[in-house]
Amino acid sequence: MLQDYFTEVDEAINGLTVLEQIQSLPPDYYDVIFLDINMPIMGGVEACQKIRDHWSTNSICNLFEESHLDAQDINVPRMPLIIALTADMG
């Protein structure tokens, strides 16, 4: 279903795999990340926090904090939209 709306779709079987994929790719690789709250090994809430932590410590935006450049004046990658949900009906 996601392939109908997105050019490229990657899958991960658990939250840890999601985090490893995020860490191994350029910051602007993903536009949207869907997480299941109940993923095995690392759930969606924990994975979301770790992705946000990774993004905040490795984002190019951090380069501008101590400089005189304004990040808005150049094309700085934005953090991907993270959507967390669950299919658990029980």
N, CA, C and O atoms as CSV, one atom per row, in Angstrom:
chain,resi,resn,atom,element,x,y,z
A,1,MET,N,N,0.810,-1.185,0.000
A,1,MET,CA,C,0.000,0.000,0.000
A,1,MET,C,C,0.871,1.274,0.000
A,1,MET,O,O,0.570,2.226,-0.721
A,2,LEU,N,N,1.933,1.293,0.794
A,2,LEU,CA,C,2.785,2.484,0.857
A,2,LEU,C,C,3.462,2.771,-0.476
A,2,LEU,O,O,3.737,3.927,-0.796
A,3,GLN,N,N,3.729,1.735,-1.249
A,3,GLN,CA,C,4.383,1.925,-2.545
A,3,GLN,C,C,3.496,2.698,-3.525
A,3,GLN,O,O,3.992,3.237,-4.514
A,4,ASP,N,N,2.205,2.757,-3.259
A,4,ASP,CA,C,1.309,3.557,-4.090
A,4,ASP,C,C,1.509,5.052,-3.844
A,4,ASP,O,O,1.154,5.872,-4.691
A,5,TYR,N,N,2.074,5.409,-2.689
A,5,TYR,CA,C,2.203,6.810,-2.313
A,5,TYR,C,C,3.641,7.313,-2.227
A,5,TYR,O,O,3.878,8.520,-2.252
A,6,PHE,N,N,4.597,6.399,-2.128
A,6,PHE,CA,C,5.993,6.788,-1.978
A,6,PHE,C,C,6.838,6.142,-3.070
A,6,PHE,O,O,6.552,5.023,-3.497
A,7,THR,N,N,7.866,6.834,-3.517
A,7,THR,CA,C,8.741,6.338,-4.568
A,7,THR,C,C,9.513,5.112,-4.122
A,7,THR,O,O,9.648,4.141,-4.866
A,8,GLU,N,N,10.013,5.169,-2.908
A,8,GLU,CA,C,10.812,4.066,-2.380
A,8,GLU,C,C,10.344,3.744,-0.967
A,8,GLU,O,O,10.102,4.646,-0.165
A,9,VAL,N,N,10.217,2.459,-0.667
A,9,VAL,CA,C,9.764,2.015,0.653
A,9,VAL,C,C,10.753,0.991,1.185
A,9,VAL,O,O,11.021,-0.015,0.528
A,10,ASP,N,N,11.296,1.241,2.365
A,10,ASP,CA,C,12.170,0.286,3.047
A,10,ASP,C,C,11.383,-0.335,4.195
A,10,ASP,O,O,10.507,0.304,4.779
A,11,GLU,N,N,11.701,-1.574,4.508
A,11,GLU,CA,C,11.035,-2.268,5.606
A,11,GLU,C,C,12.056,-2.687,6.653
A,11,GLU,O,O,13.224,-2.928,6.345
A,12,ALA,N,N,11.600,-2.769,7.883
A,12,ALA,CA,C,12.430,-3.261,8.986
A,12,ALA,C,C,11.551,-4.132,9.876
A,12,ALA,O,O,10.367,-3.851,10.057
A,13,ILE,N,N,12.129,-5.176,10.422
A,13,ILE,CA,C,11.327,-6.120,11.204
A,13,ILE,C,C,11.223,-5.747,12.681
A,13,ILE,O,O,10.409,-6.312,13.412
A,14,ASN,N,N,12.056,-4.789,13.121
A,14,ASN,CA,C,11.984,-4.361,14.519
A,14,ASN,C,C,12.559,-2.957,14.658
A,14,ASN,O,O,13.180,-2.436,13.732
A,15,GLY,N,N,12.348,-2.359,15.808
A,15,GLY,CA,C,12.797,-0.990,16.035
A,15,GLY,C,C,14.300,-0.813,15.986
A,15,GLY,O,O,14.782,0.234,15.554
A,16,LEU,N,N,15.048,-1.810,16.416
A,16,LEU,CA,C,16.500,-1.715,16.369
A,16,LEU,C,C,16.994,-1.655,14.928
A,16,LEU,O,O,17.913,-0.899,14.613
A,17,THR,N,N,16.387,-2.447,14.062
A,17,THR,CA,C,16.749,-2.429,12.642
A,17,THR,C,C,16.429,-1.070,12.021
A,17,THR,O,O,17.195,-0.562,11.202
A,18,VAL,N,N,15.308,-0.490,12.407
A,18,VAL,CA,C,14.947,0.847,11.925
A,18,VAL,C,C,16.044,1.838,12.310
A,18,VAL,O,O,16.528,2.592,11.465
A,19,LEU,N,N,16.430,1.837,13.569
A,19,LEU,CA,C,17.455,2.756,14.052
A,19,LEU,C,C,18.763,2.558,13.302
A,19,LEU,O,O,19.405,3.535,12.916
A,20,GLU,N,N,19.168,1.314,13.088
A,20,GLU,CA,C,20.410,1.037,12.356
A,20,GLU,C,C,20.330,1.548,10.924
A,20,GLU,O,O,21.314,2.072,10.403
A,21,GLN,N,N,19.173,1.405,10.277
A,21,GLN,CA,C,19.004,1.918,8.913
A,21,GLN,C,C,19.123,3.435,8.902
A,21,GLN,O,O,19.800,3.993,8.038
A,22,ILE,N,N,18.481,4.104,9.838
A,22,ILE,CA,C,18.542,5.564,9.927
A,22,ILE,C,C,19.987,6.029,10.113
A,22,ILE,O,O,20.426,6.980,9.467
A,23,GLN,N,N,20.715,5.357,10.992
A,23,GLN,CA,C,22.086,5.755,11.298
A,23,GLN,C,C,23.045,5.506,10.136
A,23,GLN,O,O,24.096,6.143,10.061
A,24,SER,N,N,22.704,4.599,9.238
A,24,SER,CA,C,23.628,4.249,8.148
A,24,SER,C,C,23.392,5.054,6.871
A,24,SER,O,O,24.144,4.907,5.907
A,25,LEU,N,N,22.377,5.890,6.849
A,25,LEU,CA,C,22.034,6.621,5.638
A,25,LEU,C,C,22.167,8.123,5.855
A,25,LEU,O,O,22.198,8.589,6.994
A,26,PRO,N,N,22.244,8.885,4.758
A,26,PRO,CA,C,22.328,10.355,4.895
A,26,PRO,C,C,21.089,10.905,5.602
A,26,PRO,O,O,20.019,10.301,5.529
A,27,PRO,N,N,21.221,12.036,6.281
A,27,PRO,CA,C,20.114,12.577,7.073
A,27,PRO,C,C,18.859,12.894,6.264
A,27,PRO,O,O,17.756,12.865,6.809
A,28,ASP,N,N,19.006,13.190,4.992
A,28,ASP,CA,C,17.828,13.561,4.200
A,28,ASP,C,C,17.275,12.389,3.379
A,28,ASP,O,O,16.502,12.606,2.446
A,29,TYR,N,N,17.660,11.156,3.713
A,29,TYR,CA,C,17.240,9.994,2.937
A,29,TYR,C,C,15.747,9.715,3.073
A,29,TYR,O,O,15.080,9.432,2.078
A,30,TYR,N,N,15.218,9.790,4.284
A,30,TYR,CA,C,13.812,9.482,4.519
A,30,TYR,C,C,13.001,10.762,4.688
A,30,TYR,O,O,13.442,11.719,5.326
A,31,ASP,N,N,11.806,10.757,4.100
A,31,ASP,CA,C,10.850,11.850,4.309
A,31,ASP,C,C,9.871,11.500,5.419
A,31,ASP,O,O,9.479,12.363,6.204
A,32,VAL,N,N,9.472,10.221,5.484
A,32,VAL,CA,C,8.493,9.757,6.457
A,32,VAL,C,C,8.966,8.415,7.013
A,32,VAL,O,O,9.480,7.573,6.276
A,33,ILE,N,N,8.787,8.229,8.312
A,33,ILE,CA,C,9.105,6.964,8.965
A,33,ILE,C,C,7.854,6.510,9.713
A,33,ILE,O,O,7.346,7.219,10.581
A,34,PHE,N,N,7.364,5.319,9.365
A,34,PHE,CA,C,6.233,4.724,10.064
A,34,PHE,C,C,6.775,3.709,11.067
A,34,PHE,O,O,7.578,2.846,10.711
A,35,LEU,N,N,6.339,3.813,12.307
A,35,LEU,CA,C,6.754,2.889,13.355
A,35,LEU,C,C,5.531,2.252,13.995
A,35,LEU,O,O,4.520,2.918,14.222
A,36,ASP,N,N,5.627,0.976,14.279
A,36,ASP,CA,C,4.591,0.301,15.055
A,36,ASP,C,C,4.978,0.432,16.525
A,36,ASP,O,O,6.114,0.145,16.901
A,37,ILE,N,N,4.051,0.858,17.334
A,37,ILE,CA,C,4.306,1.028,18.765
A,37,ILE,C,C,4.794,-0.279,19.390
A,37,ILE,O,O,5.610,-0.257,20.312
A,38,ASN,N,N,4.304,-1.410,18.897
A,38,ASN,CA,C,4.602,-2.719,19.485
A,38,ASN,C,C,5.627,-3.531,18.695
A,38,ASN,O,O,5.527,-4.757,18.660
A,39,MET,N,N,6.603,-2.891,18.065
A,39,MET,CA,C,7.641,-3.637,17.352
A,39,MET,C,C,8.471,-4.445,18.344
A,39,MET,O,O,8.671,-4.020,19.482
A,40,PRO,N,N,8.959,-5.623,17.910
A,40,PRO,CA,C,9.812,-6.416,18.801
A,40,PRO,C,C,11.194,-5.781,18.978
A,40,PRO,O,O,11.587,-4.900,18.214
A,41,ILE,N,N,11.901,-6.230,19.968
A,41,ILE,CA,C,13.260,-5.818,20.346
A,41,ILE,C,C,13.307,-4.365,20.820
A,41,ILE,O,O,13.774,-4.096,21.927
A,42,MET,N,N,12.834,-3.432,20.004
A,42,MET,CA,C,12.756,-2.028,20.408
A,42,MET,C,C,11.429,-1.497,19.864
A,42,MET,O,O,11.226,-1.462,18.650
A,43,GLY,N,N,10.538,-1.089,20.745
A,43,GLY,CA,C,9.228,-0.612,20.331
A,43,GLY,C,C,9.294,0.733,19.628
A,43,GLY,O,O,10.339,1.383,19.601
A,44,GLY,N,N,8.177,1.140,19.063
A,44,GLY,CA,C,8.111,2.368,18.297
A,44,GLY,C,C,8.400,3.626,19.089
A,44,GLY,O,O,9.025,4.550,18.569
A,45,VAL,N,N,7.960,3.680,20.330
A,45,VAL,CA,C,8.206,4.867,21.155
A,45,VAL,C,C,9.702,5.026,21.421
A,45,VAL,O,O,10.249,6.117,21.263
A,46,GLU,N,N,10.363,3.941,21.824
A,46,GLU,CA,C,11.800,4.001,22.080
A,46,GLU,C,C,12.572,4.278,20.792
A,46,GLU,O,O,13.517,5.067,20.796
A,47,ALA,N,N,12.181,3.641,19.698
A,47,ALA,CA,C,12.851,3.865,18.413
A,47,ALA,C,C,12.698,5.326,17.988
A,47,ALA,O,O,13.649,5.932,17.493
A,48,CYS,N,N,11.509,5.886,18.179
A,48,CYS,CA,C,11.280,7.294,17.836
A,48,CYS,C,C,12.218,8.208,18.622
A,48,CYS,O,O,12.834,9.108,18.052
A,49,GLN,N,N,12.325,7.980,19.916
A,49,GLN,CA,C,13.206,8.811,20.743
A,49,GLN,C,C,14.659,8.679,20.306
A,49,GLN,O,O,15.380,9.675,20.248
A,50,LYS,N,N,15.094,7.470,20.001
A,50,LYS,CA,C,16.485,7.265,19.589
A,50,LYS,C,C,16.743,7.872,18.208
A,50,LYS,O,O,17.836,8.378,17.954
A,51,ILE,N,N,15.759,7.828,17.321
A,51,ILE,CA,C,15.904,8.476,16.013
A,51,ILE,C,C,16.024,9.979,16.200
A,51,ILE,O,O,16.872,10.619,15.579
A,52,ARG,N,N,15.177,10.545,17.056
A,52,ARG,CA,C,15.240,11.987,17.321
A,52,ARG,C,C,16.577,12.378,17.958
A,52,ARG,O,O,17.154,13.408,17.613
A,53,ASP,N,N,17.066,11.549,18.890
A,53,ASP,CA,C,18.370,11.806,19.504
A,53,ASP,C,C,19.477,11.749,18.457
A,53,ASP,O,O,20.355,12.611,18.424
A,54,HIS,N,N,19.430,10.734,17.607
A,54,HIS,CA,C,20.429,10.599,16.538
A,54,HIS,C,C,20.379,11.803,15.620
A,54,HIS,O,O,21.419,12.356,15.262
A,55,TRP,N,N,19.189,12.212,15.238
A,55,TRP,CA,C,19.046,13.339,14.331
A,55,TRP,C,C,19.595,14.616,14.966
A,55,TRP,O,O,20.307,15.379,14.312
A,56,SER,N,N,19.270,14.846,16.222
A,56,SER,CA,C,19.698,16.097,16.864
A,56,SER,C,C,21.203,16.148,17.078
A,56,SER,O,O,21.778,17.237,17.080
A,57,THR,N,N,21.858,15.009,17.258
A,57,THR,CA,C,23.306,15.027,17.470
A,57,THR,C,C,24.093,14.928,16.177
A,57,THR,O,O,25.282,15.249,16.159
A,58,ASN,N,N,23.450,14.483,15.074
A,58,ASN,CA,C,24.167,14.295,13.822
A,58,ASN,C,C,23.661,15.166,12.686
A,58,ASN,O,O,24.120,15.036,11.551
A,59,SER,N,N,22.731,16.044,12.977
A,59,SER,CA,C,22.157,16.895,11.943
A,59,SER,C,C,23.133,17.989,11.540
A,59,SER,O,O,23.905,18.487,12.359
A,60,ILE,N,N,23.085,18.347,10.286
A,60,ILE,CA,C,23.917,19.448,9.788
A,60,ILE,C,C,23.540,20.762,10.470
A,60,ILE,O,O,24.340,21.697,10.505
A,61,CYS,N,N,22.322,20.833,11.012
A,61,CYS,CA,C,21.892,22.050,11.709
A,61,CYS,C,C,22.809,22.375,12.876
A,61,CYS,O,O,22.974,23.543,13.225
A,62,ASN,N,N,23.405,21.360,13.482
A,62,ASN,CA,C,24.307,21.599,14.612
A,62,ASN,C,C,25.549,22.376,14.201
A,62,ASN,O,O,26.173,23.029,15.038
A,63,LEU,N,N,25.912,22.315,12.937
A,63,LEU,CA,C,27.078,23.058,12.462
A,63,LEU,C,C,26.857,24.564,12.514
A,63,LEU,O,O,27.819,25.331,12.553
A,64,PHE,N,N,25.610,24.988,12.514
A,64,PHE,CA,C,25.302,26.401,12.476
A,64,PHE,C,C,25.171,27.032,13.855
A,64,PHE,O,O,25.120,28.257,13.974
A,65,GLU,N,N,25.116,26.218,14.887
A,65,GLU,CA,C,24.910,26.748,16.234
A,65,GLU,C,C,26.015,27.694,16.663
A,65,GLU,O,O,25.754,28.680,17.352
A,66,GLU,N,N,27.248,27.406,16.262
A,66,GLU,CA,C,28.370,28.235,16.693
A,66,GLU,C,C,28.941,29.073,15.569
A,66,GLU,O,O,30.020,29.647,15.715
A,67,SER,N,N,28.234,29.156,14.446
A,67,SER,CA,C,28.729,29.956,13.326
A,67,SER,C,C,27.838,31.167,13.125
A,67,SER,O,O,26.828,31.333,13.808
A,68,HIS,N,N,28.224,32.004,12.187
A,68,HIS,CA,C,27.430,33.191,11.874
A,68,HIS,C,C,26.490,32.952,10.703
A,68,HIS,O,O,25.792,33.867,10.265
A,69,LEU,N,N,26.470,31.730,10.197
A,69,LEU,CA,C,25.586,31.399,9.092
A,69,LEU,C,C,24.194,31.095,9.606
A,69,LEU,O,O,24.021,30.624,10.730
A,70,ASP,N,N,23.227,31.362,8.792
A,70,ASP,CA,C,21.834,31.060,9.130
A,70,ASP,C,C,21.409,29.829,8.353
A,70,ASP,O,O,21.447,29.824,7.123
A,71,ALA,N,N,21.003,28.782,9.066
A,71,ALA,CA,C,20.627,27.520,8.431
A,71,ALA,C,C,19.465,27.700,7.460
A,71,ALA,O,O,19.317,26.905,6.531
A,72,GLN,N,N,18.648,28.714,7.652
A,72,GLN,CA,C,17.513,28.930,6.760
A,72,GLN,C,C,17.944,29.478,5.409
A,72,GLN,O,O,17.169,29.437,4.453
A,73,ASP,N,N,19.175,29.995,5.312
A,73,ASP,CA,C,19.660,30.554,4.057
A,73,ASP,C,C,20.158,29.496,3.085
A,73,ASP,O,O,20.396,29.796,1.915
A,74,ILE,N,N,20.318,28.276,3.546
A,74,ILE,CA,C,20.752,27.200,2.664
A,74,ILE,C,C,19.792,26.026,2.789
A,74,ILE,O,O,18.941,26.009,3.679
A,75,ASN,N,N,19.920,25.073,1.928
A,75,ASN,CA,C,19.037,23.916,1.938
A,75,ASN,C,C,19.522,22.904,2.974
A,75,ASN,O,O,20.373,22.064,2.681
A,76,VAL,N,N,18.983,22.991,4.167
A,76,VAL,CA,C,19.352,22.098,5.268
A,76,VAL,C,C,18.305,20.993,5.355
A,76,VAL,O,O,17.110,21.287,5.388
A,77,PRO,N,N,18.727,19.721,5.391
A,77,PRO,CA,C,17.741,18.639,5.494
A,77,PRO,C,C,16.910,18.758,6.760
A,77,PRO,O,O,17.421,19.103,7.825
A,78,ARG,N,N,15.643,18.471,6.632
A,78,ARG,CA,C,14.771,18.501,7.798
A,78,ARG,C,C,14.613,17.088,8.342
A,78,ARG,O,O,14.786,16.104,7.623
A,79,MET,N,N,14.285,17.011,9.611
A,79,MET,CA,C,14.057,15.711,10.226
A,79,MET,C,C,12.840,15.067,9.574
A,79,MET,O,O,11.843,15.745,9.323
A,80,PRO,N,N,12.908,13.766,9.297
A,80,PRO,CA,C,11.748,13.114,8.684
A,80,PRO,C,C,10.545,13.101,9.618
A,80,PRO,O,O,10.692,13.083,10.840
A,81,LEU,N,N,9.366,13.110,9.033
A,81,LEU,CA,C,8.140,12.982,9.789
A,81,LEU,C,C,8.066,11.565,10.336
A,81,LEU,O,O,8.226,10.606,9.582
A,82,ILE,N,N,7.828,11.419,11.629
A,82,ILE,CA,C,7.722,10.085,12.238
A,82,ILE,C,C,6.266,9.858,12.640
A,82,ILE,O,O,5.684,10.637,13.395
A,83,ILE,N,N,5.698,8.781,12.121
A,83,ILE,CA,C,4.318,8.430,12.423
A,83,ILE,C,C,4.344,7.095,13.149
A,83,ILE,O,O,4.800,6.091,12.602
A,84,ALA,N,N,3.855,7.085,14.377
A,84,ALA,CA,C,3.822,5.858,15.180
A,84,ALA,C,C,2.376,5.430,15.338
A,84,ALA,O,O,1.505,6.236,15.665
A,85,LEU,N,N,2.136,4.162,15.102
A,85,LEU,CA,C,0.793,3.605,15.199
A,85,LEU,C,C,0.879,2.156,15.597
A,85,LEU,O,O,1.971,1.617,15.777
A,86,THR,N,N,-0.260,1.525,15.736
A,86,THR,CA,C,-0.257,0.092,16.016
A,86,THR,C,C,-1.455,-0.564,15.352
A,86,THR,O,O,-2.507,0.052,15.179
A,87,ALA,N,N,-1.279,-1.809,14.987
A,87,ALA,CA,C,-2.362,-2.587,14.394
A,87,ALA,C,C,-2.962,-3.520,15.430
A,87,ALA,O,O,-3.830,-4.329,15.104
A,88,ASP,N,N,-2.516,-3.420,16.663
A,88,ASP,CA,C,-2.995,-4.299,17.744
A,88,ASP,C,C,-4.437,-3.927,18.092
A,88,ASP,O,O,-4.718,-2.812,18.531
A,89,MET,N,N,-5.320,-4.862,17.890
A,89,MET,CA,C,-6.726,-4.620,18.162
A,89,MET,C,C,-7.142,-5.170,19.537
A,89,MET,O,O,-8.297,-5.041,19.943
A,90,GLY,N,N,-6.177,-5.787,20.249
A,90,GLY,CA,C,-6.528,-6.422,21.511
A,90,GLY,C,C,-6.164,-5.619,22.619
A,90,GLY,O,O,-6.391,-6.008,23.764
